């Protein structure tokens, strides 16, 4: 009798082992290995055989560059993140926390595409047709070319796709679907991998552009194996607090464009719409207060003026906390202030907050963070007409930042009067610029 093949798979990352392990060596999850049934192992072998089809090498000079056809979604912010529009036959994965607006945005996009003459199939495994209809009435998303399907079985969805010439497919969400070929529960690693592979193969073969909504884990990553993100063409994440109006759509992978662009949306009574005037949404003008400094950061090709808020107070058990700013970098800046400026923060709590719910991923706001901390520590208000732009090094030097001219032009457009920067601008900008090379020079200016 042939020996039975035993295989265990991690339900957090998809790592496979020949025996059960208490801790996954790949992702570190505890008690996450589940034994696969023989039917599941058979499906995995079929997938591997399909994906590992050998091909012959071709000289790069003989390869003909393919021209991708793009479709406008009639939404400027989404088109910007996608790289100029939706590519025909592409798979787009959208993740985000519950309530952030993923389904709302895609229903509106489905309506826009349907009104342009495209046949759109909206598949929901979480809501009924009447629930989607209520949202469509609120969003004014009713259209003759928009079709709804509440189905969980992949084979039934593919059968419906073959009945009509659909051009756009929206899946809400990938974790709710299952395939009859696999006996495991919906949302399992094997199910998600098989369904994504089948959708990718069908979309590429029939030039159907597909949007897939993915749930996220408590760590903020899309639930399921990492191969899910490798198989799709575009990976987008929704950021923002569900209790606030502003949402940010950020690209983490894009085979057809730049991933540095972000889309900014506003949640209104009519759903998520492109934020037309967001330049002054992330800072406040008015009376100067201590612990507040302004900076200009780059989000893709867009410059945003952000308000950095700091609170420094004496405490027996000092704490450091940062919202929207990297905690490790905050610790470095506090140590720099203690060493270079001899500001005794060892017995003080230091809290940093970036207004508007934006997460700063660059170092050009270092100068503003330090200015806000000093302002709060000395209880000395900073002018609301000044912006601080610069990166701090470990020896206290203020380093240059990229796209300084773009930042200064945005500051001038928002009617700021002066800027504290590490070097002079190349372009002539009608703005008072104070050049500071070291941290001590900035303290003299304050």
C-alpha positions in Angstrom: 0.0 0.0 0.0 1.3 3.4 -0.9 2.4 5.6 2.0 0.0 8.4 2.8 1.4 11.8 2.2 0.9 14.1 5.2 1.2 17.9 4.9 0.6 20.7 7.4 0.0 24.3 6.4 0.2 27.5 8.5 -3.1 29.4 8.4 -1.3 32.7 8.9 1.3 32.7 6.1 0.9 29.5 4.1 4.2 27.9 5.1 4.1 24.1 4.6 5.8 21.4 6.8 5.8 17.6 6.8 5.0 17.5 10.5 3.0 19.6 13.0 4.9 22.5 14.6 3.8 24.6 17.5 5.4 27.8 16.1 5.6 28.7 12.4 9.3 29.3 11.4 8.2 31.7 8.7 5.9 34.2 10.4 6.2 33.2 14.1 2.5 32.4 14.6 1.7 29.9 17.4 -0.6 27.0 17.0 -1.4 27.9 13.4 -0.5 24.6 11.5 -3.5 22.6 10.2 -3.2 19.2 8.5 -4.4 19.3 4.9 -6.7 16.7 3.5 -5.7 14.6 0.5 -8.1 16.6 -1.7 -6.4 19.8 -0.7 -2.9 18.3 -1.3 -4.1 17.2 -4.8 -5.3 20.8 -5.6 -1.9 22.2 -4.4 0.0 19.9 -6.7 -2.3 20.9 -9.7 -1.7 24.6 -8.9 2.1 24.1 -8.7 2.1 22.2 -12.0 0.2 25.0 -13.7 2.3 27.7 -12.3 5.6 25.9 -13.0 5.1 25.4 -16.8 8.6 25.7 -18.4 9.3 28.3 -21.0 12.2 29.0 -23.3 14.4 32.1 -23.0 13.9 35.0 -25.4 16.4 37.7 -26.3 15.3 41.0 -24.8 15.8 42.7 -28.2 13.2 40.4 -29.7 10.6 41.2 -27.1 7.8 43.5 -28.3 6.7 45.9 -25.6 3.0 45.6 -24.9 0.8 48.7 -24.9 -1.6 48.5 -22.0 -5.1 49.8 -22.5 -6.3 52.0 -19.7 -9.9 52.8 -18.6 -10.7 56.0 -16.7 -12.7 55.3 -13.5 -14.1 58.8 -13.6 -12.4 59.4 -10.3 -9.3 61.6 -10.4 -7.8 60.3 -7.1 -8.2 56.6 -8.0 -6.9 57.1 -11.5 -3.8 58.9 -10.0 -3.0 55.9 -7.6 -3.6 53.4 -10.4 -1.1 55.2 -12.6 -3.4 56.9 -15.0 -6.5 54.6 -15.1 -7.5 51.0 -14.8 -5.6 48.6 -17.0 -7.7 46.1 -19.0 -7.3 42.6 -17.6 -5.6 43.6 -14.4 -6.3 42.4 -10.8 -6.5 45.1 -8.2 -6.5 44.2 -4.5 -7.9 46.7 -2.0 -7.4 46.3 1.7 -8.4 48.4 4.7 -9.9 48.3 8.2 -13.7 47.7 8.6 -15.8 50.7 7.9 -13.1 52.7 6.1 -15.1 52.8 2.9 -13.8 50.0 0.6 -17.3 48.8 -0.5 -18.6 52.3 -0.8 -15.8 53.4 -3.1 -16.0 50.3 -5.3 -19.8 50.6 -5.7 -19.3 54.2 -6.8 -16.5 53.2 -9.2 -18.7 50.4 -10.6 -21.4 52.9 -11.3 -19.0 55.3 -13.0 -17.7 52.5 -15.3 -21.2 51.3 -16.0 -22.4 54.7 -17.0 -19.4 54.9 -19.4 -20.8 51.8 -21.2 -18.9 49.0 -19.5 -20.8 45.9 -18.2 -20.0 45.5 -14.5 -20.7 42.6 -12.2 -20.6 43.3 -8.5 -20.3 40.1 -6.5 -21.0 40.4 -2.8 -20.6 37.5 -0.3 -21.3 39.7 2.8 -24.5 41.7 1.9 -27.8 41.0 0.3 -29.0 42.7 -2.9 -31.4 44.9 -1.0 -28.6 46.2 1.2 -26.4 47.0 -1.8 -29.4 48.7 -3.4 -30.0 51.0 -0.4 -26.3 52.1 -0.7 -26.6 52.5 -4.4 -29.7 54.8 -3.9 -27.7 56.9 -1.4 -24.7 57.1 -3.8 -26.8 57.7 -6.9 -25.1 54.6 -8.4 -28.0 53.0 -10.2 -27.3 52.1 -13.8 -28.5 49.6 -16.5 -25.1 48.1 -17.0 -24.4 47.4 -13.3 -25.4 43.9 -12.2 -25.5 42.5 -8.7 -24.7 38.9 -7.7 -24.8 37.6 -4.1 -22.9 34.4 -4.4 -20.2 32.5 -2.4 -19.3 29.7 -4.8 -16.5 30.5 -7.3 -17.8 28.1 -9.9 -21.2 29.8 -9.9 -19.5 33.2 -10.3 -17.5 32.1 -13.3 -20.6 30.6 -14.8 -22.3 34.0 -14.5 -19.3 35.7 -16.1 -19.6 33.4 -19.1 -23.2 34.3 -19.7 -22.7 38.0 -20.6 -19.8 40.0 -21.9 -18.7 41.5 -18.6 -15.7 43.9 -18.7 -15.4 44.7 -15.0 -15.6 42.3 -12.0 -15.8 43.4 -8.3 -15.4 40.8 -5.6 -16.5 41.8 -2.0 -14.7 40.1 -0.4 -12.2 37.3 -1.3 -12.3 35.8 2.2 -16.0 34.9 1.9 -15.7 32.9 -1.3 -15.1 29.1 -1.6 -14.4 26.6 -4.3 -16.1 23.2 -4.7 -12.7 21.7 -5.5 -11.5 22.2 -1.9 -13.2 20.9 1.2 -11.7 23.4 3.6 -13.7 26.4 5.0 -14.1 29.7 3.2 -11.3 32.1 4.0 -8.7 29.4 4.6 -5.2 29.6 3.1 -5.9 27.0 0.4 -9.3 28.5 -0.6 -7.9 32.0 -0.9 -5.0 30.8 -3.0 -7.1 28.6 -5.3 -9.8 31.3 -5.8 -7.3 34.1 -6.5 -5.5 31.9 -9.0 -8.7 31.0 -10.9 -9.8 34.7 -11.0 -6.4 35.7 -12.3 -6.4 33.1 -15.0 -10.0 33.9 -16.1 -9.4 37.7 -16.0 -6.2 37.5 -18.1 -7.8 35.1 -20.6 -11.0 37.3 -21.1 -9.6 40.8 -20.5 -11.8 41.4 -17.5 -10.5 44.0 -15.0 -11.1 42.7 -11.5 -11.2 44.5 -8.2 -10.8 42.3 -5.1 -11.6 43.5 -1.5 -9.5 41.8 1.1 -10.0 41.8 4.9 -7.0 42.8 7.1 -5.6 41.3 10.2 -5.1 43.0 13.5 -1.6 43.9 12.4 -2.9 45.8 9.4 -1.9 43.3 6.7 -4.3 41.7 4.2 -5.6 38.4 5.7 -4.4 35.3 3.9 -1.0 34.1 2.5 1.5 36.7 1.1 1.2 34.9 -2.2 -2.2 36.7 -2.6 -0.3 40.0 -2.9 2.2 38.5 -5.3 -0.5 37.1 -7.7 -2.4 40.4 -8.2 -1.1 43.3 -10.3 -2.0 46.2 -7.9 -2.2 46.3 -4.1 -3.9 49.3 -2.5 -4.5 50.1 1.2 -7.0 52.4 2.7 -5.7 54.4 5.6 -7.6 56.7 7.9 -9.8 56.7 11.0 -13.4 55.6 10.3 -14.5 58.4 12.6 -12.9 61.1 10.5 -13.8 62.4 7.1 -10.5 62.1 5.3 -9.3 58.7 3.8 -6.0 58.1 2.1 -5.6 55.4 -0.6 -2.0 54.3 -0.8 -0.4 52.1 -3.4 2.0 49.3 -2.2 2.4 47.5 -5.5 1.7 48.5 -9.1 3.0 46.7 -12.1 1.7 49.4 -14.4 2.6 52.6 -12.6 4.3 54.4 -9.7 3.6 53.4 -6.1 4.6 56.7 -4.6 1.2 58.4 -5.5 -1.6 58.5 -2.9 -5.3 59.3 -3.4 -7.1 61.5 -0.9 -10.9 61.0 -0.4 -13.5 62.6 1.7 -16.4 60.7 3.3 -19.7 62.5 2.7 -23.4 61.7 2.8 -23.0 60.7 -0.8 -20.2 58.3 -0.2 -16.4 58.6 -0.8 -15.6 61.4 -3.2 -12.3 62.8 -4.4 -11.1 65.6 -2.1 -11.0 68.6 -4.3 -9.6 71.1 -1.8 -7.5 69.2 0.8 -4.6 71.6 1.0 -5.8 73.3 4.2 -7.4 70.2 5.8 -4.4 69.2 7.8 -3.5 72.3 9.7 -5.2 75.3 11.4 -4.4 79.0 11.2 -5.0 81.4 13.9 -3.5 82.3 17.2 0.0 81.0 17.9 0.1 78.3 20.6 2.9 76.4 22.2 3.7 72.9 21.1 2.6 73.3 17.5 4.8 73.5 14.4 4.1 73.3 10.7 5.9 71.3 8.1 5.5 70.4 4.4 5.8 66.7 3.5 5.6 65.0 0.1 2.9 62.4 -0.6 3.9 61.1 -4.1 4.0 64.2 -6.3 1.7 66.2 -3.9 3.0 68.5 -1.2 0.9 68.7 2.0 1.2 71.2 4.9 0.9 69.3 8.2 0.6 70.4 11.7 2.9 68.6 14.2 1.6 68.8 17.8 3.7 68.1 20.8 3.0 67.9 24.5 5.8 67.8 27.1 4.9 67.4 30.8 6.8 66.4 33.9 6.3 62.8 35.0 7.7 60.3 37.5 7.5 57.6 34.9 8.3 59.2 31.5 6.4 57.9 28.5 7.0 58.6 24.7 4.1 58.2 22.3 3.7 59.1 18.7 0.6 59.1 16.5 1.3 59.4 12.8 5.1 59.6 13.4 7.7 56.8 13.8 8.3 56.0 17.5 11.9 55.0 17.0 12.7 58.3 15.3 11.0 60.2 18.1 13.3 58.5 20.6 16.3 59.5 18.5 15.3 63.1 18.3 14.7 63.3 22.1 18.1 61.8 22.7 19.6 64.4 20.3 17.9 67.3 22.2 19.3 66.0 25.5 22.8 65.6 24.1 23.2 68.6 21.8 21.0 71.2 23.5 21.1 69.9 27.0 17.3 69.9 27.3 16.5 67.6 30.3 13.7 65.4 28.9 14.5 62.4 31.0 11.8 63.2 33.5 9.2 64.4 31.1 6.4 62.7 29.1 6.7 63.5 25.3 3.6 63.0 23.1 3.6 63.7 19.3 0.6 63.9 17.1 0.2 64.5 13.4 -3.1 66.2 12.7 -5.5 64.9 10.1 -4.7 61.2 10.6 -1.8 61.3 8.2 1.2 59.0 8.7 4.5 60.6 8.0 6.9 58.2 6.2 9.7 60.6 5.4 12.3 62.5 7.5 11.7 66.1 6.3 9.4 66.7 9.3 12.2 66.2 11.8 12.8 69.9 12.2 9.1 70.5 12.9 8.9 67.7 15.4 11.9 69.2 17.3 10.5 72.7 17.1 7.2 71.5 18.5 8.9 69.7 21.4 11.0 72.7 22.3 8.0 75.0 22.0 6.0 72.8 24.4 8.9 72.4 26.9 9.6 76.1 27.1 5.9 77.1 26.7 6.9 79.4 23.9 4.4 79.7 21.0 5.6 79.4 17.4 4.3 81.6 14.6 1.6 80.1 12.5 3.1 81.9 9.5 6.3 79.7 9.5 7.1 76.2 8.2 9.9 74.0 9.3 11.5 71.7 6.7 14.6 69.6 7.3 16.1 66.3 8.3 18.2 65.9 11.4 21.3 63.7 11.6 22.7 62.0 14.7 25.4 64.7 15.1 22.8 67.5 15.1 23.3 68.7 11.5 20.3 69.7 9.5 20.4 67.9 6.1 18.8 68.8 2.8 15.5 67.2 1.6 14.3 66.4 -1.8 11.7 68.5 -3.7 12.4 71.5 -1.6 11.1 73.9 -4.3 7.8 72.0 -4.5 7.4 72.3 -0.8 8.2 76.0 -0.7 5.8 76.7 -3.6 3.0 74.9 -1.6 3.9 77.0 1.5 3.7 80.2 -0.6 0.4 79.1 -2.1 -1.0 78.6 1.5 0.1 82.2 2.3 2.9 81.4 4.7 5.5 84.1 5.2 8.7 82.4 6.2 10.4 79.0 6.1 13.2 77.5 8.2 15.2 75.3 5.8 18.7 73.7 5.5 19.6 75.2 2.1 18.5 77.9 -0.3 15.9 77.1 -3.0 16.9 76.9 -6.6 13.9 78.8 -7.8 13.1 82.4 -6.8 10.1 82.1 -4.4 8.7 85.1 -2.7 9.1 83.7 0.8 11.5 84.6 3.6 13.8 81.7 4.1 16.0 81.3 7.1 19.0 78.9 6.6 19.9 76.7 9.5 22.7 74.2 9.3 22.8 72.9 12.9 20.3 72.3 15.6 21.7 75.0 17.8 21.1 77.6 15.1 17.4 76.8 15.0 17.2 77.3 18.8 18.7 80.8 18.4 16.0 81.6 15.8 13.2 80.4 18.1 
